Structures are given as structure tokens and as C-alpha cells.
Amino acid sequence: MEGLQITRRSRVLVADDTESVRSLFERLLSTDHEVVSVPDGRSALDAIQRERPDVILLDVEMPGMDGLEVCRRLKADPATRLTPVVMVTGQTDLSDRIRGIEAGADEFLSKPVHPQELRVRVRSLSRVKHLIDALDSAEAAFVTLALTIEARDPSTNGHCERLARHAVRLGRALGLGSEDLDALHRGGYLHDVGKIGVPDAILLKPGPLTSEEFALMQRHPEIGDSLCAPLQSLRRVRPIVLSHHERLDGSGYPGALHGDEVPLLAQIVGIVDVFDALTSVRPYRVALSDEEAGKYLLRQAETGKFSRRHVEAFLDTIGNAEVCLAS
């Protein structure tokens, strides 16, 4: 983390029911940080929502809602789960530490707290939070880039948002966990980010592409994967970006993958991508109805391009299950 330049003072929240402890922590930390202090757990949750601190110091024992419960709630909330939480506990109370680990605490401080240890721990965790925020900003920039690419073509308006929504619904119907659902949501927005490398003359052409033009278009998954590669936070999204045009029968691109070689999340986005394209107006054709698009997907499944189970599950999520029964 050497060389990281922090351009704003970090904000630290201290929650402790003992006024003398709060005053001590404020005095020790206020030189380098903005400090907000509260006397109990419920006040801590309110202040965290309002102040968005970079580091949170929680006393384990507080009236009403203790620090462990506050920590559990913070780590269960996507908006705060990456905010570092330090549990302040008795020096020899091993049970508090074990419960703190189970609650998701990032660090521990033992009472009485050594002033230098407090300063060093908070400074270090502040740097970690700034790095996390920087990564979030970079990922947000990628999403903005993807939406900018979408805006180049008026006929694809809302495509990314619809893909994210449909992909998550299908993933949930298939029983996928929260990490996969999160990747599907982000992948819905970022799947075509590589089209930044496709000229407008090809991307916006109102008719069939020549073989040379299609070859250039087929490069966008690899371009997108290369763009996403530096961000560790996009590790689970990259297979979607790279492989959403792969097909189970090996007819897709860029790798002509077969069967289980095609990542599951890419299979899901591939299905909803085709559906959304078919049901959207294009300069060279009218939009198909949901029923017509569903029948097309089922025919593609019969030829081995998609999993029939996945297609049927998707059609069920959009209320088009009767198409499956009729086919």
C-alpha cells in the first residue's frame, strides 16, 4: 500500500457506552481523523447509515444492542460489509474474540487500549477502506463505460439493465448463491464492455455484417476480458464477459468451447442476451414477441446450443412456461 495518497480525512465511528472511553478515543484519533461517537448499538447503526464511516470501533458490551449484533448486521448489508470493524473487548476474554470472529469482525483491540496501537490500527484500516473505495470507483467507471457503449446504439437502450435483471432471476431459479447472483448482476451490465473496441461503422450497421466485419465484432469478448483483467473485484465477472457468446455445441466464440467448458454464468447471460436481442427492435427487423423468442430459444436448445433445463427455467421466470409445455 506504499504510495497511496489519501486525499480526505478518514471518518471513524466509536460506539461505547462509557463516556470516558469515547472521550479518550476521540482525543487520540481526532488529529488524523474525523471522529463520530455514540453510546450504544442502535445509535451506531443510525450514525453509520448517516455518516458512512471508513472504520468502525465497537465495544462488545453495550446496552440494548451489543457490538456483536451491530457487527453481524453490518457484515450482512452489502452497503457496509466491506467497512472495517474493530471489536474492543476485555484483554483476556477469549469468548468475545471467538464470537467477534463469527460476527465478521476484522480486528480486535484489548482494553485497556494502548494509544499507539489504536492509532496504527485505525490508520492501517483506513488505508484498506480507501483502497476498497478506489476499486469500487474503478468498477463504477466500467459500468459507466458499458452504458456509454449501449447509448451509442439507440436500439439497445436498456439492454444492460434488462440483462442484469433477467440473469439474476434465472440464477435464482437455478438455486445459485449470492456471490454468483452478484456476478450475474454485474455481468449483465459489463458483458459487452469490449464493444468499446468495435468501430461505429460496424456496431451501428443497419444490416448483415460481412465476414470481415463479423470477425472484428467477434473480438469484443476478448477485448472486454482484457479491460476487466486488472480488477480483482471483477474476477467472477470475467468468464461472463469472455464467454457469453459461447454455445454448448462448440459453435460460439471466441473459444469454440463445448459443453461444460462454457462457464455456467456465461451460459445464463448467453440465454438472456439472445432473448433480449430477439424481443428488441433492430434497424433491420421488427421485435419478436416473448412467445416467439421463447420458441426460438427452445429450438436452439434442441440443436444443442443451450441447456434446455436452463431455457425452460428462464421462460418460467418470465411467465412463458406454456411455450415449454407446447413444444
N, C-alpha and C positions, 0 to 999 in steps of 0.2 A: 504493500500500500504506500510505499515511498513515492513522494512526488505528487500525491493527491492534494489538490488545492481546495480547501473548504471556503466557499465564498460567503457563507452566512453562519451566524452563531447557531449552534445546536440548541434544541429545546429539550429540557429534561423534566419529566414529571416525577415528583416524590409523593408517595402515598404512605403515611404513617400516622397512627392515632396519637403519638406522643409529640407534643408541640416542640419540646426541646430538641428532639431528633430532626424534625423538619427544619427548625431554625439552623441547626448545625449543618445539615446538608446544603441548605440554601447559601450559607456563608462560605462553605468550602467550594461550591460549584459555580457561584454566580459570576466570578471573574471571567470564566471562559464560556459560560452557557447561560441561556435564559432558563430560569427555574420556575416551575409552577408546582405548588404544594397543596395537598388536600389531606383531610383527616381520616378518610375511610374509603372502602372499596367502591361503593356506589358513586361517591363523588369522583373517584378516579376514573370510572367508566365515562361519566359525563364530561370530565375535563379532557380525556383522551380524544373523544369524538370532536370536541370543540377546538382543542389546541394542536392536535396531531404531533405529539412529541416524537423526538428521534430516539430517545432512551427512556425507559420506564423503570423506576425503582419502587418495589412493592414490599412492604412489611408483611410477613407471613400472617401474624396475628393482628387482625383489625376487627372492630365491632361490625355487626350486620353481615357484610360480605368480606371474607378474608382475602388475603393476597393470592392464595392458590386458586380460588374461584375466579378472581379477576383475570389471572394469567390464563386459565383454561378458556375463558370467553374470548380473550384477545387472540389466542392462537387458533381459535375456531373461526374467526372472522377474516375473510380474505383481505379486508382493508387494513388489518393490523397484525396479521400473522407473521410478517417479516420485521416488525418493530422489536428491537432487542428488549428483553425483560430481565431485570435483575431482581432476584428474591433476596431480601435481607432477613437473616434468620439467626437463631442462637448459635453460638460458636460450636457447641458440641451436640446440637440436635440433628442427628443423622436422619431421623424420620422426616423432618421438614425438608431436608435436601432430596430425599427419595421422592417424596410427594411433589416437590417442585419440579424434578426431572419429568415425572409423569404428566405434570400440567403443561410442560413445554418450556420451562424457564431456560434462558440462555446462559445466565451466570448466577453466582451466589456471592454474597458478602456476609461475613460473620460479624455479629455485634460483640464487643464494641468495634466499630469500623475504623480502620486506620485511614487517616486523611489522604495520604499519598496513594494508597491502594484505591480508594474511592475515585480520586481524580483520574488515575491512569485507566481504570476500568471504564469509566464513563467516556473518557476521550477516545479510547480504542473502539468502543461500541458505536460511538457517534460516527467515526470514520466508516465503519461497516455499513451503517444505515445510509450514509451519503453515497457509498458505492452502490448499494441496492437501488437507491433513488436514481442514480445515474443510469443504471441498467434499465430500469423501468422507463426512463425518458427515451433511451435509445430504442426500446421496443415500441414505445408510443410513436416514435418517428417512423418506424417501419410500417405501422398500421396507417399512419397518415399518408405515407408514400403509396401504400396499396390502394387507399381510397382515391388518391390523386390519379393513379393509373386508371381506376374504374371510371373516373369523371371524364377521361379522355374520350370515352365512348358512351354517348347518351343512352344507347340501347342496353347497357349493362347497369344502369342506375339501380342501386340497392342490392346488386348481386352478392356482394361480400356479406352483407348483413343477413340476407336470406340463407346463404350457405352456412354461416355460423349457427343460425337458429336451427335449421334442418339437421345439420350434422350432430349437434348436441342432442336433439330429440331422438335421432336414430341410435346414437351411442348409449343413451339412457335406456332405450328399448332393448338393446343388446346386453344390458347389465354391466356396462363399463364403469370403472371407478372415477372418482373426482379428478384425478390427475389427467386421465385420458379425456374426460369431458372438457377440462380446461384447455387441453391441447387442441381438441376439435374446434372449440370456440375461436381460439386464436388462429388456428389453421384455416378456418373459414374466411377470415379476413386476409390472411397472408398468402394463400395458396398461389395466387397469380402475381406476386410481387416481382417476379423475374420478367414480367412483360415490360418493365422499365427499359429493357434492352431490345425491345421489338419496335422497329420504326412505325410511325403512324400510318404510313402508306400501306403497310401490311395489316396492322392491327385494326384499322378502320376501313379496310377494303370492302365494298358492298357487294361481294360476290365470292365465288370459289377462289382459293389460292392456287397459284402454280406450284409445281413440285419444289422449286427453289424457295418460294415464299413459305411454303409449309415447313420446309426444313429449318428455316430461320425461326418460325413460330415454335417449333418443337424444342428449341434451345431454352425456352423460358423457365422450365423447371430447374435446369442446372444453374442458370443464372440466379434464380431465386435462392436456391440452396447455398450458393457461394456467398450471396449477400447476408444470409442468416447465420452462416457458419461462425463468425466471430462472437456471437452472443450465446453464452452458455444457457441463458434463460429460454432460448428457442430450441434447445436440444430435442425436445419431444415434438416440436412442430416441424422440424426439417424433413422427416420422412413424408409428411403430407405435402409439403412444398415440392419435393423432388419427385414423388411417385403418384400424384393424384390422377395422372393420365395413363398409368399402367393398367393393364387388364389381365385377368386371371388366365386367359388363354395365350398370353405372350404377345398379343397384338398391339400393346400400348407402347408408350415411350416415356422417358428416354432410354430405359434399360432393357426393354422387351422381357420383363420379369414374368415368371409363371407361378400360378397357384399361391402357395403360402409365402413365396418370395415377396409378394406385394404386401406391404405393411397394412395391418387391419385399419388403422386410422386413415390411411390413404385410400383404401377401398371404400370406406364410408363417404369421404369427401368426394371421391370419384362418382359415386352414385348420385349424390345430391347435386353435384355440379352439372351432370348431364340433364337431370330433371329440370333444374332451374333454367338451363340454356334452352331446352325444348319449350318451356312454358313462357318464355320471354320473347317479345317481338324483336326480330332482327331485320336489317335493311333488305335482306334477300329472301325472307319468308315470314309468314304470319306465325303467331304463337299457337302451340298446340294446347288443347285442354289438359287438365290434370289427368283425366282418364286416358286420353290418347298417349300422353307421356308415360303413364304407368304401364300401359300395354307395351310400349317400346322397350322400357327397362326390362320387363319380363321376357321379351323376345331376346334381348341381349343376354339375359341370364341363361336362357335355353341354349344359346350358342357358346356359353362358357366364359363370357366376358366378365360377368358379375356373379356373385353368390345369390342364388335365388332366395335363400333364407334372409339375407340382408335386404334384398329388394322388397320382399313381402313385408318385412318388419318396417321398412321405410314407408311403404304405401299405407300400412296400418296407422302409422303416426300422423299421416295427413288425411285420414278418413277415407282412404281409397281402397280398402280391403276387398271390396266387391270385385275389383278388377282381378285380384288373385283368384277368387273363387270361380270366376267366369273363364279363366284361362286354363 
